[in-house]
Amino acid sequence: MAKVREVYICSSCGARTLQWRGQCPGCHEWNTLKAVAQPRSGSSAAVSARPSRSASQGGRPVPLRDVSDSGHTPFASGIAALDRVLGKGLVPGAAILVGGEPGIGKSTLLLQVAGNVARQGRSVLYASGEESLPQIKARGQRLDVLHEHLLALATSSVEDIINAVELSPPSLLVVDSVQTLTSLEADGLPGNVSQVRAVATALLDCCRRTGSTLILVGHVTKDGTLAGPRMLEHMVDTVISLEGDRRQLFRLLRVFKNRFGPNEELLVFRMGQQGMEVVDDPSTFFLEARDPGLSGTAVVMAVDGQRPLAVEVQALVARTFLNIPRRAALGFDANRLHLLLAVLEKRLKLNFGQVDIYAKVGGGMKLQEPGLDLALVAAVLSSYYDVPLPEKCILWGEVDLNGQVRPVAAHAQRLRQAQHLGFSPIIHPGTGRGGIATVAALQQQLFHRRAGGTAHGA
């Protein structure tokens, strides 16, 4: 016997929903939803109603060289830097997944992109399951993106979006967000695994048939990973993450997967009055308002993705009044700080037992690369001896447990960027000019006057 389910259909407009409501979500009429029994998508009745694979065009293999690629020319998003990061811009029929924490600026950025595409004369549909149409319009007025080609739809049903797309296929479809939509083909509440899988599959199939570019917004979990099934990331062509501290003005856009361009690309935005603004040269963006005359600060040439960035590392070594000294790290793994302090105590014969040590990465950045080690060591020694580093000094390198400084990836790229920005001295691993072999050599070069004495205030 075929399995059935109960859905609610509006007698006025025909809208469907899985749950009964007093007001129809489609026509907003009251008490028009009626319960109707329908076969499930996996039942024999539903399967028999589908066309056979042999009769469908997609079931016949064709020579790859004979496949027509007309109509798949990428078009611009209106943000040149974003097109470069994506590889070729927005590709018709492609799917892009954008993730990020709540309030980070996902909806703002995508509404800007939608407005820019609409100004090119292309039709855009912005479908939201989180906001009402007046809310979307108010944000569009603030961003100055309202246009006759920019259409909006507020619904929680994926069938409503698919019907609108098939009726008039847009060049760009933005869905905000995939966790707020429901499909009649799946059970459960919005956001569960089956609903997210069914919604994403239906949207991807629809956009591939119509040639519309799909941008999906996805929620993230507490640890920052995309919520929902892992299959969602495999289904789409590009996975983008928008990161940053909501209390800061900058946002980092990272590309984790891209079938049309390079991976691990990075783009820096600044949150302005008119929305997200691209930082043209982020190399020294995180060094603004820095005072190089203070001790305890060092500059590292970090590489995030494919882009070298000059970032400030700060450390504070202060006398402790606790039985167990405190160690705190912000912007990087605290275990890295403990490891480096143990190396300094062992290899440089320093005593950190009577001091608290605090370290952070300036500008709200978060770094995980090993090239941070040498700059962090220099910042700690600078604060320990209370001796500032040279004003234009920059460092990078990995410090191992023996106190040796090891090379890191993209060394030539870091060196070229540091020379371009006018940093000197440039201290890095290796035997060439500026090369440092051990942390003892770093101490002797930068703090030779105090290397044999005691730290200020320690």
LOLO-418823 format. One line per field, with one value per residue (C-alpha): chain; residue number from 0; residue in three letters; x, y, z negated. Coordinates in Angstrom, 1 decimal. Example, Ala and Ser with C-alpha at 12.3 -4.5 7.8 and 13.67 -1.06 7.14 Angstrom:
BEGIN
ch (A_A)
i (0_1)
aa (ALA_SER)
east (12.3_13.7)
north (-4.5_-1.1)
up (-7.8_-7.1)
END
This chain:
BEGIN
ch (A_A_A_A_A_A_A_A_A_A_A_A_A_A_A_A_A_A_A_A_A_A_A_A_A_A_A_A_A_A_A_A_A_A_A_A_A_A_A_A_A_A_A_A_A_A_A_A_A_A_A_A_A_A_A_A_A_A_A_A_A_A_A_A_A_A_A_A_A_A_A_A_A_A_A_A_A_A_A_A_A_A_A_A_A_A_A_A_A_A_A_A_A_A_A_A_A_A_A_A_A_A_A_A_A_A_A_A_A_A_A_A_A_A_A_A_A_A_A_A_A_A_A_A_A_A_A_A_A_A_A_A_A_A_A_A_A_A_A_A_A_A_A_A_A_A_A_A_A_A_A_A_A_A_A_A_A_A_A_A_A_A_A_A_A_A_A_A_A_A_A_A_A_A_A_A_A_A_A_A_A_A_A_A_A_A_A_A_A_A_A_A_A_A_A_A_A_A_A_A_A_A_A_A_A_A_A_A_A_A_A_A_A_A_A_A_A_A_A_A_A_A_A_A_A_A_A_A_A_A_A_A_A_A_A_A_A_A_A_A_A_A_A_A_A_A_A_A_A_A_A_A_A_A_A_A_A_A_A_A_A_A_A_A_A_A_A_A_A_A_A_A_A_A_A_A_A_A_A_A_A_A_A_A_A_A_A_A_A_A_A_A_A_A_A_A_A_A_A_A_A_A_A_A_A_A_A_A_A_A_A_A_A_A_A_A_A_A_A_A_A_A_A_A_A_A_A_A_A_A_A_A_A_A_A_A_A_A_A_A_A_A_A_A_A_A_A_A_A_A_A_A_A_A_A_A_A_A_A_A_A_A_A_A_A_A_A_A_A_A_A_A_A_A_A_A_A_A_A_A_A_A_A_A_A_A_A_A_A_A_A_A_A_A_A_A_A_A_A_A_A_A_A_A_A_A_A_A_A_A_A_A_A_A_A_A_A_A_A_A_A_A_A_A_A_A_A_A_A_A_A_A_A_A_A_A_A_A_A_A_A_A_A_A_A_A_A_A_A_A_A_A_A_A_A_A_A_A)
i (0_1_2_3_4_5_6_7_8_9_10_11_12_13_14_15_16_17_18_19_20_21_22_23_24_25_26_27_28_29_30_31_32_33_34_35_36_37_38_39_40_41_42_43_44_45_46_47_48_49_50_51_52_53_54_55_56_57_58_59_60_61_62_63_64_65_66_67_68_69_70_71_72_73_74_75_76_77_78_79_80_81_82_83_84_85_86_87_88_89_90_91_92_93_94_95_96_97_98_99_100_101_102_103_104_105_106_107_108_109_110_111_112_113_114_115_116_117_118_119_120_121_122_123_124_125_126_127_128_129_130_131_132_133_134_135_136_137_138_139_140_141_142_143_144_145_146_147_148_149_150_151_152_153_154_155_156_157_158_159_160_161_162_163_164_165_166_167_168_169_170_171_172_173_174_175_176_177_178_179_180_181_182_183_184_185_186_187_188_189_190_191_192_193_194_195_196_197_198_199_200_201_202_203_204_205_206_207_208_209_210_211_212_213_214_215_216_217_218_219_220_221_222_223_224_225_226_227_228_229_230_231_232_233_234_235_236_237_238_239_240_241_242_243_244_245_246_247_248_249_250_251_252_253_254_255_256_257_258_259_260_261_262_263_264_265_266_267_268_269_270_271_272_273_274_275_276_277_278_279_280_281_282_283_284_285_286_287_288_289_290_291_292_293_294_295_296_297_298_299_300_301_302_303_304_305_306_307_308_309_310_311_312_313_314_315_316_317_318_319_320_321_322_323_324_325_326_327_328_329_330_331_332_333_334_335_336_337_338_339_340_341_342_343_344_345_346_347_348_349_350_351_352_353_354_355_356_357_358_359_360_361_362_363_364_365_366_367_368_369_370_371_372_373_374_375_376_377_378_379_380_381_382_383_384_385_386_387_388_389_390_391_392_393_394_395_396_397_398_399_400_401_402_403_404_405_406_407_408_409_410_411_412_413_414_415_416_417_418_419_420_421_422_423_424_425_426_427_428_429_430_431_432_433_434_435_436_437_438_439_440_441_442_443_444_445_446_447_448_449_450_451_452_453_454_455_456_457)
aa (MET_ALA_LYS_VAL_ARG_GLU_VAL_TYR_ILE_CYS_SER_SER_CYS_GLY_ALA_ARG_THR_LEU_GLN_TRP_ARG_GLY_GLN_CYS_PRO_GLY_CYS_HIS_GLU_TRP_ASN_THR_LEU_LYS_ALA_VAL_ALA_GLN_PRO_ARG_SER_GLY_SER_SER_ALA_ALA_VAL_SER_ALA_ARG_PRO_SER_ARG_SER_ALA_SER_GLN_GLY_GLY_ARG_PRO_VAL_PRO_LEU_ARG_ASP_VAL_SER_ASP_SER_GLY_HIS_THR_PRO_PHE_ALA_SER_GLY_ILE_ALA_ALA_LEU_ASP_ARG_VAL_LEU_GLY_LYS_GLY_LEU_VAL_PRO_GLY_ALA_ALA_ILE_LEU_VAL_GLY_GLY_GLU_PRO_GLY_ILE_GLY_LYS_SER_THR_LEU_LEU_LEU_GLN_VAL_ALA_GLY_ASN_VAL_ALA_ARG_GLN_GLY_ARG_SER_VAL_LEU_TYR_ALA_SER_GLY_GLU_GLU_SER_LEU_PRO_GLN_ILE_LYS_ALA_ARG_GLY_GLN_ARG_LEU_ASP_VAL_LEU_HIS_GLU_HIS_LEU_LEU_ALA_LEU_ALA_THR_SER_SER_VAL_GLU_ASP_ILE_ILE_ASN_ALA_VAL_GLU_LEU_SER_PRO_PRO_SER_LEU_LEU_VAL_VAL_ASP_SER_VAL_GLN_THR_LEU_THR_SER_LEU_GLU_ALA_ASP_GLY_LEU_PRO_GLY_ASN_VAL_SER_GLN_VAL_ARG_ALA_VAL_ALA_THR_ALA_LEU_LEU_ASP_CYS_CYS_ARG_ARG_THR_GLY_SER_THR_LEU_ILE_LEU_VAL_GLY_HIS_VAL_THR_LYS_ASP_GLY_THR_LEU_ALA_GLY_PRO_ARG_MET_LEU_GLU_HIS_MET_VAL_ASP_THR_VAL_ILE_SER_LEU_GLU_GLY_ASP_ARG_ARG_GLN_LEU_PHE_ARG_LEU_LEU_ARG_VAL_PHE_LYS_ASN_ARG_PHE_GLY_PRO_ASN_GLU_GLU_LEU_LEU_VAL_PHE_ARG_MET_GLY_GLN_GLN_GLY_MET_GLU_VAL_VAL_ASP_ASP_PRO_SER_THR_PHE_PHE_LEU_GLU_ALA_ARG_ASP_PRO_GLY_LEU_SER_GLY_THR_ALA_VAL_VAL_MET_ALA_VAL_ASP_GLY_GLN_ARG_PRO_LEU_ALA_VAL_GLU_VAL_GLN_ALA_LEU_VAL_ALA_ARG_THR_PHE_LEU_ASN_ILE_PRO_ARG_ARG_ALA_ALA_LEU_GLY_PHE_ASP_ALA_ASN_ARG_LEU_HIS_LEU_LEU_LEU_ALA_VAL_LEU_GLU_LYS_ARG_LEU_LYS_LEU_ASN_PHE_GLY_GLN_VAL_ASP_ILE_TYR_ALA_LYS_VAL_GLY_GLY_GLY_MET_LYS_LEU_GLN_GLU_PRO_GLY_LEU_ASP_LEU_ALA_LEU_VAL_ALA_ALA_VAL_LEU_SER_SER_TYR_TYR_ASP_VAL_PRO_LEU_PRO_GLU_LYS_CYS_ILE_LEU_TRP_GLY_GLU_VAL_ASP_LEU_ASN_GLY_GLN_VAL_ARG_PRO_VAL_ALA_ALA_HIS_ALA_GLN_ARG_LEU_ARG_GLN_ALA_GLN_HIS_LEU_GLY_PHE_SER_PRO_ILE_ILE_HIS_PRO_GLY_THR_GLY_ARG_GLY_GLY_ILE_ALA_THR_VAL_ALA_ALA_LEU_GLN_GLN_GLN_LEU_PHE_HIS_ARG_ARG_ALA_GLY_GLY_THR_ALA_HIS_GLY_ALA)
east (0.0_1.3_2.3_0.4_1.0_-1.2_-0.5_-2.6_-3.7_-5.2_-8.6_-8.1_-4.6_-3.4_-0.4_0.8_2.2_3.1_1.5_-1.9_-2.0_-4.8_-3.6_-2.4_1.3_0.5_-2.6_-2.9_-6.5_-7.8_-9.1_-8.6_-6.1_-7.7_-6.0_-5.4_-3.8_-0.9_1.4_5.0_7.8_9.3_6.0_5.2_2.4_4.7_7.5_5.1_4.0_7.5_8.9_11.2_14.9_15.1_12.6_14.4_17.1_19.5_19.5_21.2_25.0_26.5_30.1_31.7_33.1_29.7_28.2_27.1_28.4_26.5_24.6_27.2_29.3_30.0_28.6_29.8_28.6_29.2_32.1_35.3_37.3_34.6_34.6_38.4_38.0_35.2_37.4_35.2_32.3_28.8_28.4_24.9_23.6_26.3_25.5_27.3_27.0_27.7_28.1_28.8_27.7_24.5_24.8_28.2_26.8_25.8_22.4_23.8_26.6_24.2_21.6_24.4_25.3_21.7_21.3_24.5_23.3_19.9_21.5_23.1_19.6_19.5_16.5_17.2_15.0_15.8_13.9_14.0_12.6_13.9_12.6_9.4_9.2_9.1_12.3_14.0_12.9_14.1_17.6_17.6_16.8_19.6_22.0_20.5_20.0_16.3_15.7_12.8_14.7_15.3_12.3_11.7_9.8_9.1_8.2_9.2_8.1_10.7_7.8_6.9_10.4_10.6_7.3_8.5_11.7_10.1_7.5_10.2_13.8_16.0_19.7_20.4_18.5_19.5_17.9_18.3_18.5_18.4_17.7_14.4_12.7_10.6_9.8_6.7_9.1_10.5_9.3_10.3_10.8_12.8_16.6_16.7_18.9_16.1_14.6_17.9_18.8_15.4_15.4_18.9_18.3_15.1_16.7_19.9_17.8_15.6_18.5_20.4_17.3_16.7_20.3_19.9_22.9_22.0_23.4_22.4_22.9_23.7_23.8_26.8_27.2_28.8_32.2_31.9_31.2_28.3_25.1_23.3_24.5_28.1_26.6_25.4_29.0_29.7_26.6_27.4_30.2_31.6_31.7_32.3_32.7_32.2_34.1_35.1_34.2_30.8_32.3_34.9_34.4_36.2_35.0_37.0_35.6_37.3_36.8_37.1_35.9_35.7_35.2_35.8_38.9_41.5_40.8_41.8_41.3_40.8_38.9_38.8_35.6_35.0_31.5_30.4_27.2_26.5_27.1_30.2_33.2_36.2_39.6_41.7_45.1_44.7_48.4_48.8_45.1_45.6_48.5_46.4_47.0_50.0_52.7_56.0_57.8_56.2_57.7_55.9_54.8_56.0_54.8_54.4_54.0_51.3_49.7_46.0_44.8_46.8_47.3_50.2_49.1_51.2_49.6_50.7_51.4_51.2_52.5_52.5_54.8_53.9_54.8_52.4_50.8_49.3_50.8_50.3_51.2_48.5_48.8_46.2_46.1_43.7_43.5_45.5_45.7_46.7_48.7_51.1_51.8_52.5_54.8_56.8_57.2_58.6_61.1_62.3_62.7_64.7_66.8_67.4_67.5_64.7_62.5_58.8_57.7_57.2_55.4_52.0_52.1_49.3_49.4_47.0_46.8_46.0_43.0_40.8_42.5_42.7_45.8_46.6_49.6_53.1_54.8_53.4_55.8_58.9_56.9_55.2_58.6_59.9_56.9_57.3_61.0_60.4_58.0_60.2_63.2_61.1_62.9_60.9_61.7_63.0_60.1_60.0_61.0_59.0_59.3_58.0_59.1_58.2_59.9_60.4_60.9_64.7_64.6_65.4_63.6_62.2_61.0_57.3_55.2_55.1_58.5_59.2_55.8_56.2_59.7_58.6_55.6_57.7_60.3_57.5_56.1_59.5_60.0_63.6_65.1_63.3_63.9_63.0_64.3_67.2_70.9_70.6_70.3_67.9_68.0_67.7_68.6_67.7_65.7_69.1_70.3_67.1_67.6_71.2_70.3_67.4_68.0_71.8_72.0_69.7_70.2_72.4_70.4_67.1_63.8_62.3_59.8_60.1)
north (0.0_3.4_5.6_8.9_12.1_15.0_18.4_21.6_23.3_26.8_26.7_30.3_30.3_26.7_27.3_24.2_23.9_21.0_22.5_24.1_27.8_30.2_32.5_31.3_32.1_32.7_34.9_35.8_34.7_33.3_29.8_28.6_25.8_22.3_19.0_16.7_13.3_12.9_10.0_10.4_11.0_7.5_5.6_3.4_5.8_8.7_6.7_5.5_9.0_10.1_9.9_7.0_7.7_6.2_8.8_11.8_13.6_13.5_9.7_9.5_9.9_12.2_12.8_15.4_17.3_17.8_19.3_22.9_25.5_28.4_30.4_29.6_32.8_34.2_37.6_40.2_40.5_44.2_43.8_43.3_41.9_39.3_38.3_37.7_35.6_33.5_33.0_34.2_35.9_34.3_31.3_30.5_27.3_27.3_27.0_29.1_28.4_31.3_30.6_32.8_33.7_35.6_39.3_39.0_40.6_37.8_39.2_42.7_41.5_39.4_42.1_44.4_41.8_41.3_45.1_45.3_42.5_44.1_47.3_45.3_44.7_41.1_39.8_38.8_37.0_37.5_34.8_35.1_32.8_34.9_38.5_40.0_42.1_45.4_44.5_43.5_46.8_48.9_47.3_47.8_51.5_51.9_50.1_52.0_48.8_49.0_48.4_47.2_44.1_43.1_41.0_39.8_36.8_36.1_32.5_29.4_26.9_25.8_25.0_28.7_29.6_26.9_28.0_31.6_30.6_28.3_30.9_33.6_32.2_34.9_35.3_35.2_33.5_34.3_32.1_33.3_30.8_27.1_26.2_28.2_26.5_23.4_21.0_18.8_16.0_15.6_15.4_17.3_20.9_23.4_23.0_19.3_17.0_15.7_19.1_20.8_17.9_18.1_21.9_22.1_19.3_20.9_24.3_22.9_20.9_23.8_26.3_23.8_23.4_27.1_28.3_30.5_31.2_30.0_31.6_29.7_31.2_28.6_28.8_27.8_25.8_26.9_25.8_27.8_24.9_24.9_23.4_20.6_17.5_17.5_16.5_20.1_21.3_18.6_19.4_23.1_24.5_27.1_27.3_30.7_31.7_35.2_35.6_38.4_39.9_41.6_44.3_45.1_46.9_44.4_41.1_38.3_36.4_33.0_30.6_27.0_25.2_26.6_24.7_27.8_29.3_28.9_27.8_29.4_32.9_35.8_39.1_41.8_43.9_47.0_47.4_50.9_53.0_51.8_48.2_46.1_48.0_46.1_47.0_47.4_46.9_44.8_44.2_46.9_47.3_45.6_47.9_51.1_53.3_51.2_52.8_51.1_52.8_50.6_47.3_44.1_44.5_42.7_42.5_39.2_38.7_36.2_34.4_33.8_31.9_33.2_36.8_38.0_40.3_42.3_41.8_43.1_40.6_42.0_40.5_41.7_40.3_41.6_40.6_38.1_38.1_34.6_31.3_30.0_32.6_33.4_32.7_34.1_34.1_35.8_35.3_32.1_28.7_29.1_25.8_27.5_30.2_27.5_25.6_28.7_29.8_26.4_26.6_30.0_28.9_25.8_27.2_30.8_30.0_32.5_32.3_33.0_31.5_35.0_36.7_36.7_36.6_37.8_37.7_38.6_39.2_42.8_44.0_41.1_38.8_35.0_33.3_29.6_29.4_28.3_31.5_33.3_31.6_33.9_37.1_35.9_35.0_38.5_40.2_38.2_38.9_42.6_42.9_40.8_43.0_46.2_46.9_47.9_46.3_48.4_50.5_48.7_45.2_42.3_38.5_35.1_31.5_28.4_27.6_23.9_22.4_22.6_26.3_26.2_28.4_26.5_27.7_28.1_28.0_30.9_32.3_34.1_35.6_36.9_38.3_40.0_41.7_42.8_44.4_46.1_47.6_48.9_46.8_46.5_44.5_41.5_38.5_35.0_31.4_30.5_31.2_34.3_37.9_38.2_34.5_33.3_29.8_29.7_31.7_32.4_34.1_36.2_37.2_38.2_40.2_42.2_42.2_41.9_44.7_42.9_39.3_38.7_40.9_40.8_41.8_45.2_44.8_41.0)
up (0.0_0.9_-2.0_-2.3_-4.1_-5.1_-3.6_-3.7_-0.4_-0.2_1.5_2.7_4.2_4.1_1.9_-0.1_-3.5_-5.8_-8.9_-9.4_-9.8_-10.4_-7.5_-4.1_-3.6_0.1_0.4_-3.3_-3.4_-6.7_-7.3_-3.7_-4.4_-4.0_-4.8_-1.8_-1.7_0.8_1.6_0.3_2.8_2.1_2.5_5.5_6.7_6.7_8.5_11.2_11.9_12.7_16.2_16.9_17.1_20.6_21.8_20.3_22.2_19.3_19.4_22.8_22.8_25.5_26.6_24.4_27.3_28.8_25.6_26.3_23.8_25.2_22.6_19.8_20.2_16.7_15.8_13.4_9.8_9.7_7.3_9.3_6.4_5.7_9.4_9.2_6.1_7.6_10.7_13.5_11.9_11.6_13.9_15.2_13.6_10.9_7.2_4.5_0.8_-1.6_-5.3_-8.3_-11.8_-12.4_-11.9_-10.0_-6.9_-4.6_-3.7_-3.2_-0.8_1.2_1.5_2.8_5.4_6.3_6.8_8.9_11.2_11.6_12.7_15.6_16.9_15.7_13.7_10.0_7.5_3.8_1.9_-1.9_-4.5_-7.4_-6.6_-5.4_-2.2_-4.1_-5.9_-2.7_-1.1_-4.0_-3.8_0.0_-0.4_-2.9_-0.4_2.6_4.6_5.4_9.1_11.3_12.2_8.6_7.4_3.9_2.4_-1.2_-1.7_-3.7_-1.0_1.6_4.0_4.1_5.1_7.8_9.3_9.5_11.1_13.7_14.5_15.3_14.9_13.4_14.1_10.4_7.6_4.0_1.3_-2.3_-3.9_-3.1_-6.7_-6.9_-3.9_-3.8_-1.1_-0.6_0.4_-3.2_-6.7_-9.8_-10.8_-8.8_-9.2_-9.8_-7.7_-5.5_-4.8_-4.0_-1.6_0.1_0.4_1.7_4.3_5.6_5.9_7.6_10.1_10.9_11.5_13.7_15.9_16.2_16.3_13.2_10.9_7.4_4.2_1.1_-2.4_-5.1_-8.8_-10.9_-14.1_-17.3_-16.1_-12.9_-10.5_-8.0_-9.5_-7.9_-6.0_-4.7_-1.3_-0.9_-0.4_2.2_4.2_4.8_7.0_4.6_0.8_-0.7_-4.4_-5.7_-8.9_-11.4_-14.7_-14.7_-17.0_-14.3_-11.0_-8.8_-7.4_-5.8_-2.8_-2.3_0.6_-0.6_2.6_6.1_9.4_11.5_9.8_7.2_3.6_0.4_1.8_-0.7_-0.3_-3.0_-3.4_-5.5_-6.9_-5.9_-5.8_-2.3_-3.1_-2.5_-0.9_0.5_-1.1_2.0_0.3_-2.8_-3.2_-5.9_-6.8_-10.1_-11.1_-11.3_-14.4_-15.4_-17.7_-16.8_-19.7_-22.3_-23.5_-23.2_-19.6_-16.5_-12.9_-11.1_-7.4_-7.5_-4.5_-4.7_-1.7_1.2_-0.1_-2.3_-5.2_-7.6_-11.0_-14.4_-17.3_-20.8_-24.1_-27.7_-30.3_-33.8_-37.3_-38.8_-42.3_-41.8_-42.8_-39.3_-36.6_-34.1_-30.3_-27.9_-24.1_-21.8_-18.0_-17.9_-19.7_-23.4_-23.2_-20.8_-23.4_-26.1_-23.7_-22.7_-26.3_-27.2_-24.4_-25.5_-29.1_-28.0_-25.2_-26.5_-30.2_-31.0_-34.0_-33.3_-36.7_-38.2_-35.4_-33.7_-29.9_-27.7_-23.9_-21.1_-17.3_-16.6_-14.7_-15.7_-13.2_-13.8_-12.6_-12.5_-10.3_-11.8_-10.4_-13.5_-15.8_-15.3_-15.6_-18.8_-20.3_-19.4_-20.9_-24.2_-24.4_-23.6_-26.5_-28.8_-28.2_-27.7_-24.5_-21.4_-18.1_-15.2_-13.7_-10.3_-11.5_-10.2_-11.0_-10.1_-10.7_-12.6_-15.9_-16.7_-20.2_-19.8_-19.4_-15.7_-13.2_-10.3_-6.9_-6.1_-3.0_-0.5_-1.7_1.6_1.7_-1.9_-1.2_2.0_0.3_-2.7_-0.4_1.5_-1.6_-2.7_-5.9_-7.2_-8.9_-7.5_-9.7_-8.4_-8.4_-6.2_-5.6_-3.4_-4.3_-7.3_-7.9_-11.5_-12.5_-16.2_-18.7_-20.5_-17.3_-17.3_-20.9_-20.2_-17.2_-18.6_-22.3_-22.6_-25.2_-27.6_-26.7_-29.8_-32.2_-33.9_-32.5_-33.4_-36.2_-36.3)
END
